Amino acid sequence: MHEFSIASSIIDIVNRTARENGISRVTRVTVRVGELRLVLPESLKFAFRVCAKGSVAENGEIQIEKVPATGKCSSCGNEFRVGSFQFVCPSCGSADMSIVSGEELLVESLEGE
């Protein structure tokens, strides 16, 4: 379950950011997770609670914003939702495309006191 390594990295970022900004208690962490990262939200929430023990986020919550996978066709310029890992343009059938979103994995914000 790679969610534990992700949660551990999130806690590292939260601890460092809190220390740098004089925050002693983090109440909420907002994370943007792209669909292509294959992160299970409930597993990440569980891992976050476990990894947060003893940190400034110990009693905080994690809010997960899912980012849909979208692509852009290099042939016709169409932007489309990538579904079921079908990386083919629905307009022209070309496989010449690039990922526009869905690979994100970042701490968007944190709240605390």
Residue pairs with C-beta under 8 A, 6 or more apart in sequence:
1 43
1 47
2 39
3 39
3 40
3 43
3 44
3 46
3 47
4 47
4 50
4 51
6 39
6 44
6 47
6 105
7 44
7 47
7 48
7 50
7 51
7 52
8 47
8 51
10 29
10 31
10 48
10 51
10 62
10 107
11 48
11 51
11 52
11 55
11 57
13 107
14 26
14 29
14 55
14 56
14 57
14 107
14 110
15 55
15 56
15 57
17 23
17 107
17 110
18 24
18 26
18 56
18 57
18 110
18 112
23 56
23 110
23 112
23 113
24 56
24 112
24 113
25 56
25 59
25 60
25 112
25 113
26 55
26 56
26 57
26 60
26 110
26 111
26 112
27 59
27 60
27 61
27 111
27 112
27 113
28 60
28 61
28 62
28 63
28 110
28 111
28 112
29 48
29 57
29 60
29 61
29 62
29 63
29 107
29 109
29 110
29 111
30 62
30 63
30 65
30 107
30 108
30 109
30 110
31 44
31 62
31 63
31 64
31 65
31 105
31 106
31 107
31 108
32 65
32 67
32 104
32 105
32 106
32 108
33 39
33 41
33 44
33 64
33 65
33 66
33 67
33 104
33 105
34 66
34 67
34 69
34 101
34 102
34 103
34 104
34 105
35 66
35 67
35 68
35 69
35 82
35 102
36 69
36 82
36 99
36 102
36 103
37 102
37 103
37 104
37 105
39 64
39 105
41 64
41 66
44 62
44 64
45 62
45 64
48 57
48 62
52 58
52 60
56 112
57 110
60 112
65 108
67 101
67 102
67 104
68 81
68 101
68 102
69 81
69 82
69 83
69 99
69 101
69 102
69 103
70 79
70 80
70 81
70 82
70 99
70 100
70 101
70 102
71 79
71 80
71 82
71 87
71 89
71 97
71 98
71 99
71 100
72 78
72 79
72 80
72 97
72 98
72 100
73 79
73 80
73 89
73 91
73 92
73 94
73 96
73 97
74 94
74 96
74 97
74 98
75 89
75 92
75 94
75 96
76 89
76 91
76 92
76 94
78 89
78 90
78 91
78 92
79 100
80 89
80 90
80 91
82 99
82 102
87 95
87 97
88 94
88 95
88 97
89 95
89 97
